[in-house]
Amino acid sequence: MSPEDEATPGNPTRHGVRKVRQTVASNSCATSHSRVAVLTYPLDIRADNYQQVTVAFDVPNDALNHDATWYLSHTGTVATVWHDAAPAPAPRAILSAAREMASLAVKPGRRALLIGINDYPDPASRLEGCVNDVFLMSSVLQESGFEPEDIRIVLNDRATTQGIMDRLHWLLDGARDGDERMLFYSGHGAQIPRYSIQGEPDHVDECLVPYDFDWSSAHAILDRQFAELYSQLPYDSYFVAMLDCCHSGGLTRDGGPRVRGLSPPDDIRHRALKWDAAERMWVPRDFTPLNRSLKDRKNGADFLGQNGATQRLGRAMMLRTKPDKDYDKTRKELDHFGPYMPTLLEACQEQQLSYEYRDGVTSYGVYTYSMAGTLRELRAKAKIPRSRR
């Protein structure tokens, strides 16, 4: 093995697996015992009972490459370490056992992130049922096979922009084929008219509203941030995003159901308006479509909104700037399916409202309460397999 293939403190490009063999005699019958250590760089040991096996840093979807089981089941390790340490089984049996060990080490995993915000700083924006929604969905997920340790929640003043993004990394980073990921959000949604590089309003961003929301991109959960995480997921993973909010604001009458969407303040709203002198009234500004060929589809509004210029959550439109023909041609040339798209479960369509519901004295989101009841009913009828409930 050449020196450049080995890891050193200054060149940590390889992962070393060492075997220390020790012979012990008892009653004139010698038996061999092996000790195996996984280290991060070679040791300069000159001894007859020491052997070093170098294995590449190549653990799939593991940025740290600290999975000992992976390296101990690597074909290079199997061919040397285990062949000497366990000479009785045939090589084929050893390889089969190693593959089984590796498969156990990377068995599909589940994670769920549940976000609920009632206590927004502005008293007029506060909600009542979001925290209840989180606990309701946690109970439904645990009834469906999620372990308590698979689920993380973040509530109220802890659900800041940074707090949510940090937890989204926990949720989505390192996902492998077969893994299951669930995002649940209960709180306000909003739409923010945004400026182009030239400083002119040219599109609208849908967003989730964190605790520290201030109508700026720095304190909002936008799809261009979100898509950086979900668009790279393996195609054979499962990611469901359930959003109990709306992106159109509405008035809440005293004593009436609360709406889970914010209307922009007038200075923000002005970005998306223009003055019609003939009609002597304010009308929506005409934005250039973000993708004209996609806008012209029958379902174009599902991706780009009614105005054709809305970056909708969970659609990865910042990665779909090319016309459909060019986009499909590029995907074919690269043998690629395009960005991973989550399964979206949304409380309402773009121009509709999401409401809260009071069950006796306890508030929930109408959508969450109905969804939880439906899932439990279907599971009771055994229409949902436990592994995918």
C-alpha positions as CSV (number, residue, x, y, z in Angstrom):
1,M,0.0,0.0,0.0
2,S,1.4,3.3,-1.0
3,P,1.9,6.0,1.7
4,E,-0.5,8.4,0.0
5,D,-3.3,5.8,0.5
6,E,-2.9,6.0,4.3
7,A,-4.4,8.4,6.7
8,T,-2.1,10.7,8.7
9,P,-2.9,13.5,11.1
10,G,-2.2,15.9,8.3
11,N,-4.0,13.8,5.6
12,P,-7.1,12.3,7.1
13,T,-8.3,10.8,3.9
14,R,-8.4,7.2,5.0
15,H,-10.0,5.3,7.9
16,G,-7.7,2.7,9.4
17,V,-8.8,-0.6,10.9
18,R,-6.1,-2.3,13.0
19,K,-5.9,-5.8,14.3
20,V,-3.8,-6.8,17.2
21,R,-3.4,-10.6,17.6
22,Q,-2.3,-12.1,20.8
23,T,-1.5,-15.8,21.4
24,V,-2.3,-17.4,24.7
25,A,-1.2,-20.9,25.8
26,S,-3.1,-23.1,28.2
27,N,-2.5,-26.8,29.1
28,S,-0.3,-27.1,26.0
29,C,-3.2,-26.1,23.8
30,A,-2.7,-22.9,21.9
31,T,-5.7,-20.7,20.9
32,S,-5.7,-17.5,19.0
33,H,-7.6,-14.4,20.2
34,S,-8.0,-11.3,18.1
35,R,-8.5,-7.7,19.2
36,V,-9.8,-5.2,16.6
37,A,-9.6,-1.4,17.0
38,V,-11.0,1.3,14.7
39,L,-8.8,4.3,14.6
40,T,-8.5,7.5,12.6
41,Y,-4.9,7.3,11.4
42,P,-2.1,4.6,11.2
43,L,0.1,3.7,14.1
44,D,3.8,3.2,13.6
45,I,4.0,-0.2,15.3
46,R,6.6,-2.7,14.2
47,A,5.6,-6.1,15.6
48,D,4.9,-9.6,14.3
49,N,1.5,-9.7,16.1
50,Y,0.3,-6.4,14.5
51,Q,-1.5,-5.9,11.2
52,Q,-3.0,-2.8,9.8
53,V,-5.9,-2.7,7.3
54,T,-6.7,0.6,5.6
55,V,-10.3,1.2,4.5
56,A,-11.5,4.3,2.6
57,F,-13.7,7.0,4.1
58,D,-16.8,6.0,2.2
59,V,-19.7,5.5,4.5
60,P,-22.9,6.5,2.6
61,N,-24.6,9.6,3.9
62,D,-22.3,9.8,6.9
63,A,-20.4,13.1,7.0
64,L,-18.4,12.0,10.1
65,N,-17.6,8.5,8.9
66,H,-17.6,7.2,12.5
67,D,-19.7,4.0,12.0
68,A,-17.4,1.3,13.3
69,T,-19.8,-1.5,12.1
70,W,-19.4,-0.3,8.5
71,Y,-15.6,-0.5,8.6
72,L,-15.5,-3.8,10.4
73,S,-17.8,-5.3,7.7
74,H,-15.9,-3.7,4.8
75,T,-14.7,-6.3,2.2
76,G,-11.1,-5.4,2.9
77,T,-11.6,-6.0,6.6
78,V,-13.5,-9.2,5.9
79,A,-10.7,-10.6,3.6
80,T,-8.0,-10.0,6.3
81,V,-9.2,-9.5,9.8
82,W,-12.1,-11.8,10.0
83,H,-10.5,-14.5,7.8
84,D,-7.7,-14.9,10.4
85,A,-9.8,-14.2,13.4
86,A,-12.5,-16.7,12.5
87,P,-10.9,-19.3,10.2
88,A,-13.5,-22.0,10.7
89,P,-16.4,-20.6,8.5
90,A,-16.0,-20.7,4.8
91,P,-15.2,-17.3,3.1
92,R,-18.7,-17.2,1.6
93,A,-20.3,-17.6,5.0
94,I,-18.1,-14.8,6.4
95,L,-19.1,-12.4,3.6
96,S,-22.8,-13.3,4.1
97,A,-22.5,-12.5,7.8
98,A,-20.7,-9.3,7.1
99,R,-23.4,-8.2,4.7
100,E,-26.1,-9.0,7.3
101,M,-24.2,-7.0,9.9
102,A,-23.9,-4.0,7.5
103,S,-27.6,-4.2,6.7
104,L,-28.5,-4.1,10.4
105,A,-26.2,-1.1,10.9
106,V,-28.1,0.9,8.2
107,K,-31.7,-0.2,8.9
108,P,-34.3,2.4,7.9
109,G,-34.9,5.0,10.6
110,R,-37.8,7.3,11.5
111,R,-37.7,10.9,12.6
112,A,-40.5,13.4,13.1
113,L,-40.3,17.1,13.9
114,L,-43.4,18.8,15.3
115,I,-43.6,22.6,15.5
116,G,-46.4,24.5,17.3
117,I,-46.6,28.3,18.0
118,N,-49.4,29.8,19.9
119,D,-47.8,32.7,21.8
120,Y,-46.6,35.0,19.0
121,P,-45.2,38.3,20.4
122,D,-48.0,40.4,18.9
123,P,-51.1,39.6,21.0
124,A,-53.4,40.1,18.0
125,S,-51.5,37.2,16.2
126,R,-51.8,34.7,19.0
127,L,-53.4,31.3,18.5
128,E,-54.9,28.7,20.9
129,G,-54.7,25.2,19.4
130,C,-51.1,24.8,18.0
131,V,-49.5,23.3,21.0
132,N,-52.4,20.9,21.4
133,D,-52.0,20.0,17.7
134,V,-48.4,19.0,18.4
135,F,-49.3,16.7,21.3
136,L,-52.2,15.2,19.3
137,M,-49.9,14.4,16.3
138,S,-47.2,13.0,18.6
139,S,-49.8,10.6,20.1
140,V,-51.0,9.6,16.6
141,L,-47.4,9.0,15.4
142,Q,-46.6,6.9,18.4
143,E,-49.8,4.8,17.9
144,S,-48.5,4.3,14.3
145,G,-45.1,2.9,15.2
146,F,-42.9,5.9,15.9
147,E,-40.9,5.6,19.1
148,P,-40.9,8.6,21.5
149,E,-37.2,9.1,20.9
150,D,-37.9,9.4,17.1
151,I,-40.0,12.6,17.8
152,R,-38.8,16.1,18.6
153,I,-41.0,19.0,19.2
154,V,-40.4,22.8,19.4
155,L,-43.0,25.2,20.8
156,N,-43.7,28.9,21.1
157,D,-40.7,31.2,21.9
158,R,-38.2,28.3,21.2
159,A,-39.5,28.0,17.6
160,T,-37.4,30.9,16.3
161,T,-36.1,30.9,12.7
162,Q,-32.7,29.5,13.9
163,G,-34.4,27.0,16.2
164,I,-36.6,25.6,13.5
165,M,-33.7,25.5,10.9
166,D,-31.4,23.7,13.3
167,R,-34.1,21.1,13.9
168,L,-34.8,20.7,10.2
169,H,-31.2,19.8,9.8
170,W,-31.6,17.1,12.5
171,L,-34.8,15.9,10.7
172,L,-33.4,15.7,7.1
173,D,-29.6,15.5,7.2
174,G,-28.2,12.0,6.6
175,A,-31.5,10.4,5.4
176,R,-31.0,7.1,3.6
177,D,-33.1,5.0,1.2
178,G,-36.1,3.7,3.1
179,D,-35.9,6.2,5.9
180,E,-39.1,8.0,7.0
181,R,-39.3,11.7,7.9
182,M,-42.3,13.7,9.1
183,L,-42.6,17.5,9.5
184,F,-45.6,18.8,11.2
185,Y,-46.2,22.6,11.5
186,S,-49.1,24.3,13.3
187,G,-49.0,28.1,13.4
188,H,-49.3,31.1,11.1
189,G,-48.3,31.2,7.4
190,A,-47.8,34.3,5.3
191,Q,-46.8,35.6,1.9
192,I,-44.0,38.1,1.5
193,P,-43.6,40.2,-1.7
194,R,-39.9,40.1,-2.4
195,Y,-37.4,42.3,-4.3
196,S,-35.2,41.2,-7.2
197,I,-31.4,41.8,-7.3
198,Q,-32.2,45.1,-9.1
199,G,-34.3,46.2,-6.1
200,E,-37.7,45.8,-7.8
201,P,-40.6,43.7,-6.5
202,D,-40.8,40.7,-8.8
203,H,-42.2,37.7,-6.9
204,V,-43.9,36.5,-3.7
205,D,-42.6,34.0,-1.2
206,E,-44.8,31.7,0.8
207,C,-43.4,31.1,4.3
208,L,-43.9,29.6,7.7
209,V,-44.0,32.2,10.5
210,P,-41.5,31.5,13.3
211,Y,-41.7,33.1,16.7
212,D,-39.3,35.9,15.7
213,F,-41.0,36.7,12.3
214,D,-40.7,40.3,11.2
215,W,-41.6,40.2,7.4
216,S,-38.0,39.8,6.4
217,S,-36.3,36.8,4.7
218,A,-33.9,36.6,7.7
219,H,-36.8,35.8,10.1
220,A,-39.0,33.5,8.0
221,I,-38.9,29.9,6.9
222,L,-38.9,30.2,3.1
223,D,-38.9,27.4,0.5
224,R,-35.5,28.3,-0.8
225,Q,-34.0,27.5,2.7
226,F,-36.2,24.5,3.1
227,A,-35.5,23.1,-0.4
228,E,-31.7,23.0,0.3
229,L,-32.5,20.2,2.7
230,Y,-35.3,18.2,1.1
231,S,-34.3,18.4,-2.5
232,Q,-31.3,16.2,-1.9
233,L,-33.1,13.4,-0.1
234,P,-32.7,9.9,-1.6
235,Y,-35.5,9.1,-4.0
236,D,-36.4,6.0,-2.0
237,S,-36.8,7.8,1.3
238,Y,-40.2,9.0,2.6
239,F,-40.7,12.6,3.6
240,V,-44.2,14.0,4.5
241,A,-44.7,17.7,5.4
242,M,-48.1,18.4,7.0
243,L,-48.8,22.1,7.3
244,D,-51.8,23.3,9.3
245,C,-51.6,27.0,8.3
246,C,-52.7,29.3,5.5
247,H,-50.8,31.9,3.5
248,S,-53.7,34.3,3.2
249,G,-54.5,36.5,6.2
250,G,-58.0,36.9,7.5
251,L,-59.9,38.8,10.1
252,T,-60.8,37.0,13.3
253,R,-64.0,38.3,14.9
254,D,-64.1,38.3,18.7
255,G,-65.3,34.9,19.8
256,G,-65.1,33.5,16.3
257,P,-62.6,30.9,15.0
258,R,-59.1,32.1,14.6
259,V,-57.4,32.1,11.2
260,R,-53.9,30.7,10.9
261,G,-52.5,33.2,8.4
262,L,-51.1,36.8,8.6
263,S,-52.0,39.7,6.5
264,P,-49.0,41.9,5.6
265,P,-48.7,45.4,7.0
266,D,-49.5,48.1,4.5
267,D,-45.8,48.9,3.7
268,I,-45.2,45.3,2.8
269,R,-48.5,44.9,1.0
270,H,-47.7,48.0,-1.1
271,R,-44.8,46.1,-2.8
272,A,-47.4,43.9,-4.6
273,L,-49.8,46.7,-5.6
274,K,-50.0,49.3,-8.4
275,W,-52.3,52.3,-8.9
276,D,-54.8,51.9,-11.7
277,A,-55.4,55.6,-12.7
278,A,-58.3,54.7,-15.1
279,E,-60.2,52.8,-12.4
280,R,-58.8,55.0,-9.6
281,M,-58.0,52.0,-7.4
282,W,-55.1,49.8,-6.2
283,V,-54.8,46.5,-8.1
284,P,-52.3,43.6,-7.9
285,R,-48.9,44.3,-9.7
286,D,-48.2,42.1,-12.7
287,F,-45.2,40.0,-11.9
288,T,-43.3,38.2,-14.6
289,P,-43.9,34.4,-14.2
290,L,-41.1,32.5,-12.6
291,N,-41.5,29.7,-15.2
292,R,-43.9,30.5,-18.0
293,S,-44.2,26.9,-19.4
294,L,-45.0,25.6,-15.9
295,K,-47.5,28.4,-15.2
296,D,-49.4,27.6,-18.4
297,R,-50.0,24.0,-17.3
298,K,-53.4,23.1,-16.0
299,N,-52.0,22.7,-12.5
300,G,-49.5,25.5,-12.8
301,A,-51.1,27.5,-9.9
302,D,-50.3,24.5,-7.6
303,F,-46.6,25.2,-8.2
304,L,-46.5,29.0,-8.8
305,G,-49.7,30.4,-7.3
306,Q,-52.4,32.3,-9.1
307,N,-50.0,35.1,-10.1
308,G,-47.4,32.6,-11.6
309,A,-44.7,34.3,-9.5
310,T,-45.1,32.7,-6.0
311,Q,-42.4,30.5,-4.5
312,R,-44.7,28.1,-2.9
313,L,-43.5,25.9,0.0
314,G,-42.4,22.4,-0.8
315,R,-42.3,22.9,-4.6
316,A,-38.5,23.6,-5.1
317,M,-39.3,26.2,-7.8
318,M,-35.9,27.8,-7.4
319,L,-34.6,24.6,-9.0
320,R,-37.2,24.8,-11.8
321,T,-36.2,27.9,-13.7
322,K,-35.8,26.3,-17.1
323,P,-38.8,25.8,-19.5
324,D,-40.3,22.3,-19.2
325,K,-38.7,21.1,-22.5
326,D,-35.2,22.2,-21.5
327,Y,-35.7,20.9,-17.9
328,D,-36.7,17.5,-19.1
329,K,-33.9,17.3,-21.6
330,T,-31.3,18.1,-18.9
331,R,-32.8,15.5,-16.6
332,K,-32.5,12.9,-19.3
333,E,-29.0,13.8,-20.1
334,L,-28.0,13.6,-16.5
335,D,-30.1,10.4,-15.9
336,H,-31.8,12.3,-13.0
337,F,-35.3,12.6,-11.8
338,G,-34.9,16.2,-10.6
339,P,-35.2,17.5,-7.0
340,Y,-36.8,15.3,-4.4
341,M,-40.3,16.5,-3.7
342,P,-42.0,15.9,-0.3
343,T,-45.5,14.6,0.0
344,L,-47.4,17.7,1.1
345,L,-50.5,17.6,3.3
346,E,-51.9,21.2,3.5
347,A,-54.8,22.6,5.4
348,C,-56.1,24.6,2.5
349,Q,-55.4,25.9,-1.0
350,E,-53.5,29.1,-1.7
351,Q,-56.5,31.5,-1.4
352,Q,-58.3,29.7,1.3
353,L,-58.1,30.0,5.1
354,S,-57.1,27.6,7.8
355,Y,-59.1,27.8,11.0
356,E,-59.0,26.7,14.6
357,Y,-61.6,24.5,16.2
358,R,-62.7,24.3,19.8
359,D,-63.6,20.8,21.0
360,G,-65.4,21.6,24.2
361,V,-62.9,23.9,26.0
362,T,-59.8,22.6,24.1
363,S,-58.7,24.2,20.8
364,Y,-57.1,22.5,17.8
365,G,-56.6,23.2,14.2
366,V,-59.6,22.1,12.2
367,Y,-57.3,20.2,9.8
368,T,-55.1,18.5,12.4
369,Y,-58.1,17.4,14.5
370,S,-59.9,16.0,11.4
371,M,-56.7,14.3,10.1
372,A,-56.0,12.7,13.5
373,G,-59.5,11.3,13.7
374,T,-59.4,10.0,10.1
375,L,-56.0,8.3,10.6
376,R,-57.2,6.6,13.8
377,E,-60.4,5.5,12.1
378,L,-58.5,4.0,9.2
379,R,-56.0,2.2,11.4
380,A,-58.8,0.7,13.4
381,K,-60.2,-0.7,10.2
382,A,-56.7,-2.0,9.4
383,K,-56.5,0.0,6.1
384,I,-53.2,1.5,7.0
385,P,-50.2,-0.9,7.4
386,R,-48.4,-0.2,10.6
387,S,-45.1,0.3,8.9
388,R,-46.5,3.3,6.9
389,R,-49.3,4.5,9.3
